[in-house]
Amino acid sequence: MIIVAHVLLILLGATEILQADLLPDEKISLLPPVNFTIKVTGLAQVLLQWKPNPDQEQRNVNLEYQVKINAPKEDDYETRITESKCVTILHKGFSASVRTILQSDHSLLASSWVSAELHAPPGSPGTSIVNLTCTTNTTEDNYSRLRSYQVSLHCTWLVGTDAPEDTQYFLYYRYGSWTEECQEYSKDTLGRNIACWFPRTFILSKGRDWLAVLVNGSSKHSAIKPFDQLFALHAIGNDEHKPLREWFLIVIMATICFILLILSLICKICHLWIKLFPPIPAPKSNIKDLFVTTNYEKAGSSETEIEVICYIEKIGVETLEDSVF
């Protein structure tokens, strides 16, 4: 028994030592990431990248990173990898921070923050467009084998209040990895572009990606400040045509109504309805038939019968009585 007890103590000690090696030491010092950069990879899209600190002590622990977006809108999230994509507007600039974190059952260890920033693009105040509005329209596409529908895009905007008269605006959209420049514009009285029309796009009407739209401009007198905006497809004014199955049901119902109308006309022409459902005879209108009374009266044991028949021919006309004895 003594030997067994010693063996158990040895095993228990080994287990504690192993767990001590595996569990994070609360006294471990966490160092911030290095080489943190922000790179624009598309319209309203940036890539955040960093590397683990080479001086960070490794003790069989799984380090994570906390990313905090500071501008244009605050947000934060955690990740295990050393890069992150972010879809956001960029005309106001963009800044973010990242730090190393280590989570345990009882506490959260974190390093100091490292930050990076993208400055707002240059341009004179009041020269960018305002009131940008975009709508999509989904129609059936019988000419494409890839998709059975086609999505068009229409955007409108107002000229900046301080934009010079020679300002010209240009619109681009990005959906997924595809970016396209507008080719069909509508102009105001000064010849400035104020609306754009894409008859065919690569937008998926049921997709979940953001639709990014950018409008920049040029002028000989001033630097035009760009403007970008994100649209959720489910939130734009979509005019989606009915699926083929719904159109099939509509055609069936219209056909049934047409057949019933034809049958009704045939029945009316051939008087079939009257033959199947003859009308109920109405009571005679002759006033003589309104009141006929026959009285039979027998007196005592006499064999004599008195029959009185009264006829009322017309109201206000003398009544004639015939008696038969």
Secondary structure, 3 states (H helix, E strand, C coil): CHHHHHHHHHHHHHHHHHHHHHCCCCCCCCCCCEEEEEEEEECCEEEEEEECCCCCCCCCCCCEEEEEEEECCCEEEEECCCEEEEECCCCCCEEEEEEEEEECCCCEEECCCEEEEECCCCCECCCCCEEEEEEEEEEECCCCCCCCEEEEEEEEEECCCCCCCCCEEEEEEEECCEEEECCCEEECCCCCEEEEEECCCCCCCCCCCCEEEEEEEECCCCCECCEEEEECHHHCCCEECCCHHHHHHHHHHHHHHHHHHHHHHHHHHCCHHHHHCCCCCCCCCCHHHHCCEEEEEECCCCCCEEEEEECCCCCCCCCCEEEEC
